[in-house]
Structures are given as structure tokens and as C-alpha cells.
Amino acid sequence: MNIKYIGNDTKKSENGKIHVQNGNYTGCGARIDDNPQDWVKTSQSVTCDKNGCKN
């Protein structure tokens, strides 16, 4: 299961990007549990091209 960022903090991640979920973080290191309302689980393909999510 991947995770999609739906928040508005563009310093963290772009809205709509889909990341690999790894515990309380994304594969590229963004923290999920500090603002859980900004994230939704998805079965869509990963669209984040940062190291850790892309490869």
C-alpha cells in the first residue's frame, strides 16, 4: 500500500504525489504521523521521484 500527500505544505511534499510508505515515514523521508490528516492510503502507483520512493 502506498500513501498520497493531500496537504498544502509544499516544503514537505507536492500535493497529489504518491509515495512508498515505510512505517511513519515515506520512502523519501517525509514524516506521516505529524500531520496524518494530510495523507491517504492508496493502491495507485508511486509518482514521487525522490530517492527512497522511486527506487
C-alpha positions as CSV (number, residue, x, y, z in Angstrom):
1,M,0.0,0.0,0.0
2,N,1.3,3.4,-0.9
3,I,0.4,6.8,0.5
4,K,-0.7,10.0,-1.1
5,Y,0.0,13.5,0.2
6,I,-3.1,15.7,0.2
7,G,-1.8,18.5,2.4
8,N,-0.7,22.0,1.4
9,D,2.8,22.2,2.9
10,T,4.9,22.3,-0.3
11,K,8.2,22.3,1.7
12,K,7.3,18.7,2.7
13,S,5.9,17.3,-0.4
14,E,3.9,18.2,-3.5
15,N,0.1,17.8,-3.2
16,G,-1.0,14.7,-5.0
17,K,2.3,12.9,-5.0
18,I,2.2,9.2,-4.2
19,H,4.9,7.8,-2.0
20,V,6.1,4.5,-0.7
21,Q,5.0,4.2,3.0
22,N,7.6,2.9,5.4
23,G,6.2,2.9,8.9
24,N,5.6,6.6,10.0
25,Y,7.6,7.9,7.1
26,T,7.6,7.9,3.3
27,G,10.4,6.2,1.4
28,C,11.9,9.6,0.7
29,G,11.8,10.6,4.4
30,A,8.7,12.8,4.9
31,R,7.1,12.2,8.2
32,I,3.5,10.9,8.1
33,D,2.4,10.8,11.7
34,D,2.9,14.5,12.5
35,N,0.0,15.5,10.2
36,P,-1.9,12.3,9.5
37,Q,-4.8,14.2,8.1
38,D,-2.6,15.2,5.1
39,W,-2.1,11.6,4.0
40,V,-4.4,9.0,2.5
41,K,-3.6,5.3,1.7
42,T,-3.8,4.4,-2.0
43,S,-3.1,1.5,-4.3
44,Q,-2.1,3.8,-7.1
45,S,1.4,3.7,-8.5
46,V,4.2,5.8,-6.8
47,T,4.7,9.2,-8.5
48,C,7.4,10.6,-6.2
49,D,10.8,10.6,-8.0
50,K,12.9,11.2,-4.9
51,N,15.4,8.7,-3.7
52,G,13.7,6.1,-1.5
53,C,10.4,6.2,-3.2
54,K,11.4,5.9,-6.8
55,N,14.0,3.1,-6.2
